């Protein structure tokens, strides 16, 4: 994989307390669509999730939503998507989001967002893929996680041979250039290809 075709965005199903989060979600949807890339996301129409999807659609972008059946009502499925996949389980949802995406971006969000992006970082650390992971550090939102990762390094739990691969974007407009650069660095690494469910 040397170029991007689709980007998975993890983010909150609420807006958070800082208006900058919603503005960042809007801008990310715009830049993904403007770059001719497909947005892959959780399928809901609420919070930052709905914001990033609607912004991409408004710019003429292609959007894939993937949502499990038990969240169809809670997260108010966005019906205007050009592709909507309803899964039976969260496990299936996460794997499909992985398989349909060339890179991953985490906007601000809660424990679900944290779990999803850390899982992608873990799979990369274990050599199961080489798809880039970006933390969109809006107003320092991810700084506590970055501090924790530094602490893990200092305590010897993340070593040079098991480094956690990710990039950090301070500005939303930096996200795609950072991901593109990371894809080029990965080159033709076989880990960058999609893996089946039983290979992960």
C-alpha positions in Angstrom: 0.0 0.0 0.0 1.6 3.2 -1.1 -1.4 5.5 -1.3 -4.7 6.1 0.5 -8.1 5.3 -0.8 -10.1 5.2 2.5 -9.7 6.6 6.0 -11.5 5.2 9.1 -12.4 7.8 11.7 -13.0 7.0 15.3 -14.7 9.6 17.4 -17.3 10.4 20.0 -21.1 9.8 19.7 -21.4 13.1 21.7 -19.9 16.5 21.0 -17.8 17.0 24.2 -17.5 20.3 26.0 -15.1 22.1 23.6 -16.6 23.6 20.4 -13.3 22.9 18.8 -14.1 19.2 18.7 -17.1 19.7 16.4 -15.2 22.1 14.3 -12.4 19.6 13.9 -14.9 16.8 12.9 -16.4 19.1 10.3 -13.1 20.0 8.9 -11.9 16.4 8.8 -14.9 15.3 6.9 -14.3 18.1 4.4 -10.6 17.3 3.8 -11.2 13.6 3.4 -13.9 14.2 0.8 -11.8 17.0 -0.8 -8.9 14.6 -1.2 -11.2 12.1 -3.0 -11.0 9.6 -0.2 -13.7 7.4 1.2 -14.7 7.9 4.9 -15.3 4.8 6.9 -16.9 5.4 10.3 -19.4 4.0 12.9 -22.6 4.7 10.9 -24.3 6.9 13.5 -25.8 10.4 13.1 -25.1 11.7 16.5 -22.2 13.7 18.1 -18.9 14.0 16.3 -19.6 10.8 14.4 -22.6 12.3 12.6 -20.7 15.6 12.1 -17.8 14.1 10.3 -20.0 12.0 8.0 -22.4 14.8 7.2 -19.5 17.1 6.4 -18.0 14.6 4.0 -21.3 14.0 2.3 -21.9 17.7 1.9 -18.6 17.9 0.0 -19.6 15.1 -2.3 -17.6 12.5 -0.6 -18.2 8.8 -0.4 -19.0 7.5 3.1 -19.3 3.9 4.5 -21.0 3.5 7.8 -20.8 0.3 9.8 -23.1 -0.1 12.8 -24.2 -3.1 14.9 -27.9 -3.8 15.2 -28.1 -2.9 18.9 -26.9 0.6 18.2 -29.2 1.4 15.3 -31.6 3.4 17.4 -29.2 4.7 20.0 -26.8 6.2 17.5 -29.6 7.1 14.9 -28.3 5.6 11.7 -27.5 8.0 9.0 -29.6 6.9 6.0 -28.0 9.2 3.4 -24.8 7.2 3.2 -23.9 5.5 -0.1 -22.9 2.4 1.8 -24.3 1.3 5.2 -23.5 -2.1 6.7 -25.4 -3.4 9.7 -23.5 -6.1 11.7 -24.6 -8.5 14.3 -21.8 -7.7 16.8 -19.3 -5.1 17.7 -16.5 -7.5 16.9 -17.7 -7.9 13.4 -18.1 -4.1 13.1 -14.6 -3.4 14.1 -13.1 -6.0 11.8 -15.1 -4.6 8.8 -13.9 -1.1 9.6 -10.4 -2.4 9.6 -10.7 -4.3 6.4 -12.4 -1.4 4.5 -9.8 1.2 5.6 -6.2 2.1 4.6 -5.6 4.3 7.6 -7.1 5.3 10.9 -7.7 8.7 12.6 -8.9 9.2 16.2 -10.7 12.5 16.9 -11.7 13.2 20.5 -14.1 10.7 22.0 -14.8 8.5 25.0 -13.7 5.0 26.1 -15.0 3.4 22.9 -12.9 5.7 20.7 -9.9 5.0 23.0 -10.4 1.3 22.7 -10.7 1.3 18.9 -7.6 3.4 18.3 -5.5 1.5 20.8 -6.5 -1.8 19.2 -5.3 -0.6 15.9 -2.0 0.5 17.5 -1.7 -2.9 19.2 -2.3 -4.8 16.0 0.4 -2.7 14.3 2.8 -3.2 17.2 2.3 -7.0 16.8 3.0 -6.8 13.1 -0.5 -7.6 11.9 -0.7 -4.6 9.7 1.2 -1.5 8.6 -1.7 0.9 8.1 -1.0 4.3 9.7 -2.7 5.5 12.8 -3.2 9.2 13.5 -4.2 10.9 16.7 -5.9 14.2 15.9 -4.7 16.0 19.0 -7.4 18.8 19.0 -6.6 21.3 21.7 -4.3 18.7 23.4 -7.1 16.1 23.8 -4.8 13.1 23.4 -1.9 14.6 25.5 -2.7 12.4 28.5 -2.5 9.3 26.3 0.8 10.5 24.8 2.1 11.1 28.3 1.1 7.5 29.3 2.8 6.1 26.3 6.0 8.0 27.2 5.6 6.6 30.8 5.4 3.1 29.4 8.6 3.7 27.4 10.4 5.0 30.4 9.3 2.0 32.5 10.5 -0.4 29.8 7.1 -1.7 28.7 7.4 -0.2 25.2 10.9 -0.9 23.8 12.5 0.0 20.5 11.8 -3.5 19.2 8.1 -3.2 20.1 7.5 0.5 19.4 3.9 1.6 19.0 3.5 3.2 15.5 1.4 6.3 15.3 1.5 9.9 14.1 0.1 13.0 15.9 -1.6 15.8 14.0 -1.9 19.1 15.8 -4.0 20.6 13.0 -6.7 18.7 11.0 -5.2 19.9 7.8 -2.1 18.0 8.7 -3.9 14.6 9.0 -3.9 13.5 5.3 -0.3 14.6 4.6 0.9 12.7 7.7 -1.0 9.6 6.7 0.2 9.8 3.1 3.8 10.1 4.3 3.3 7.1 6.7 1.9 5.0 3.8 4.9 5.9 1.6 7.2 4.9 4.5 5.4 1.6 4.8 6.0 0.9 1.1 4.9 -2.6 0.1 5.1 -4.0 3.6 2.9 -7.2 3.5 1.3 -6.3 6.8 -0.5 -3.4 5.1 -2.8 -5.7 3.3 -6.2 -6.6 4.7 -6.3 -9.7 6.9 -9.2 -12.0 7.4 -11.0 -12.2 10.7 -9.2 -15.4 11.8 -5.8 -13.9 11.0 -6.0 -11.1 13.5 
